[in-house]
Amino acid sequence: MSISRLSPTRNPSARAAAHRAMARAALFADSSACTRLKRYNHHMTKARRLEASIAGKEEAS
């Protein structure tokens, strides 16, 4: 396991951007359309959750 996976200090905004990038990459992967769509939806859902948590923290402040 890499060091970056063990470090929870990554910015949630950066994590959301990473999931959006993985979602775009999933669309062009060399796999079936069903698999590509499933991976895309998975990463976009995670990105949206992270962005919502960021927005919730900003409103609470």
Rosetta blueprint (number, residue, H / E / L):
1 M L
2 S L
3 I H
4 S H
5 R H
6 L H
7 S L
8 P L
9 T L
10 R L
11 N L
12 P H
13 S H
14 A H
15 R H
16 A H
17 A H
18 A H
19 H H
20 R H
21 A H
22 M H
23 A H
24 R H
25 A H
26 A H
27 L H
28 F L
29 A L
30 D L
31 S L
32 S L
33 A H
34 C H
35 T H
36 R H
37 L H
38 K H
39 R H
40 Y H
41 N H
42 H H
43 H H
44 M H
45 T H
46 K H
47 A H
48 R H
49 R H
50 L H
51 E H
52 A H
53 S H
54 I H
55 A H
56 G H
57 K H
58 E H
59 E H
60 A H
61 S L
